[in-house]
């Protein structure tokens, strides 16, 4: 969703991010950090529609 001040927020898309390996490494090592990185947003028809930055931190519970 985007954030609008005077009108309703709009849906801008969705994505699925596979974090199985990050969680597994984090559980093994106690912590796993994937610093924010830029990813291109490309539709099924291969048209470019911008970019998104994603970062992830997993810390194992003691």
PEWORA-V29550 format. One record per pair of residues at least 24 apart in sequence whose C-alpha atoms are under 10 Angstrom apart, sorted by the first residue. I is the first residue (numbers start at 1). J is the second residue. D is the distance in Angstrom with one decimal. If there is no record, write none. Layout:
I,J,D  I,J,D
This chain:
13,41,9.9  15,41,9.5  17,54,9.6  19,56,8.9  19,58,9.6  22,56,8.5  22,57,8.5  22,58,7.3  23,56,9.9  23,57,9.0  23,58,6.3  23,59,8.6  23,60,8.6  24,58,9.4  24,60,9.8  25,58,8.9  25,59,10.0  25,60,9.8  26,57,8.5  26,58,5.7  26,59,6.2  26,60,6.3  27,58,8.1  27,59,7.5  27,60,5.4  27,61,8.5  28,60,8.4  29,59,9.0  29,60,8.3  30,58,8.2  30,59,5.9  30,60,5.0  30,61,8.0  30,62,8.5  31,57,7.4  31,58,5.5  31,59,4.4  31,60,6.0  31,61,9.4  32,56,8.1  32,57,5.8  32,58,5.2  32,59,6.6  32,60,8.8  33,57,4.5  33,58,6.4  33,59,8.5  34,58,8.8
